[in-house]
Amino acid sequence: MARYGLLIDYEYCTGCHSCEVACQMEHNLPVGKFGIQLAEIGPWQIEGDKWQYAYIPVPTDLCDLCGKRLAKGKLPSCVHHCQANVMKFGKVEDLAKEMEGKSHMVLFTPK
């Protein structure tokens, strides 16, 4: 049986919070609860005029990859609504191959 997950290429995440809002709306989560939450890294100066500043969407324990949406043939809500198109849903094996040789990517698989 295939395992599925989310591939997140956070190099291009703009920090728009669309994934958080879409998840909260999809699952009717109360304020302060998230299925995916945006982490902000930085800003801090690395050297000279180089700065570290990034946003990383982080799935939480409440994430079920939108099982009800998947059953209807739809993508998880966070993937569907990501404005920067930095999230992909698919088989873990296929997503892992996409990561080869790239940085700034994380692969999430639910429990």
C-alpha positions in Angstrom: 0.0 0.0 0.0 1.4 3.4 -1.0 2.2 6.1 1.6 1.3 9.6 0.8 2.8 12.9 2.0 3.4 16.6 1.4 6.6 17.9 -0.2 7.2 21.5 0.8 9.8 23.6 -1.1 10.1 26.5 1.4 12.7 28.3 -0.7 9.9 30.1 -2.5 7.3 30.4 0.3 6.1 34.0 0.6 4.6 33.7 4.0 1.1 34.5 2.9 -0.5 32.2 5.5 -3.0 30.8 2.8 -2.2 27.3 3.9 -3.0 28.0 7.5 -6.3 29.7 6.7 -7.4 27.1 4.2 -6.7 24.3 6.8 -8.5 26.1 9.6 -11.5 26.7 7.3 -11.5 23.1 6.0 -11.4 21.5 9.4 -13.3 24.2 11.3 -10.4 24.6 13.7 -10.7 27.2 16.5 -8.4 30.2 16.8 -4.9 29.0 17.9 -5.3 25.5 16.5 -3.6 24.6 13.2 -3.2 21.6 10.9 -0.3 23.4 9.3 1.4 26.4 10.8 3.8 28.9 9.2 7.1 29.2 11.0 9.2 32.4 10.4 13.0 32.1 10.4 14.9 35.4 10.8 15.6 38.0 9.8 19.2 37.9 10.9 22.3 39.1 9.2 24.6 36.3 8.0 27.4 38.5 6.7 27.7 41.8 4.9 24.5 42.3 2.9 23.4 38.6 3.2 20.4 37.9 5.4 18.5 34.8 6.5 14.8 35.2 6.2 12.5 32.3 5.4 9.0 31.0 5.9 8.4 27.3 6.5 4.9 25.7 6.5 5.0 23.0 9.2 2.2 20.4 9.4 1.2 19.7 12.9 -0.3 16.5 14.6 -3.7 17.8 13.6 -2.9 17.3 9.9 -4.6 14.3 8.3 -3.8 15.4 4.7 -7.4 16.3 4.4 -8.6 12.7 4.2 -12.2 13.7 3.3 -11.0 15.8 0.4 -8.7 13.0 -0.8 -11.6 10.6 -0.7 -13.4 13.0 -3.2 -10.3 13.1 -5.5 -9.3 16.5 -4.3 -5.9 17.8 -3.1 -5.3 18.7 0.5 -6.6 22.2 1.2 -3.2 23.6 1.9 -1.8 22.4 -1.4 -4.9 23.6 -3.3 -4.7 27.1 -1.8 -0.9 27.7 -1.8 -0.4 30.9 -3.7 3.3 30.3 -4.3 2.8 26.7 -5.4 5.4 25.4 -3.1 3.5 22.3 -1.8 3.0 19.0 -3.6 0.9 16.0 -2.6 1.8 12.5 -3.7 3.3 9.2 -3.1 6.2 9.4 -0.6 8.6 7.6 -3.0 7.8 10.0 -5.9 8.2 13.0 -3.7 11.5 11.8 -2.2 12.9 11.5 -5.8 12.0 15.2 -6.4 14.1 16.1 -3.4 17.3 14.6 -4.7 20.0 17.2 -5.1 17.8 20.1 -3.8 17.9 22.1 -0.6 15.2 24.0 1.2 12.7 21.1 1.0 11.0 19.0 3.6 8.8 15.9 3.2 6.0 15.4 5.6 4.3 12.0 6.2 1.4 11.7 8.7 1.4 9.1 11.4 
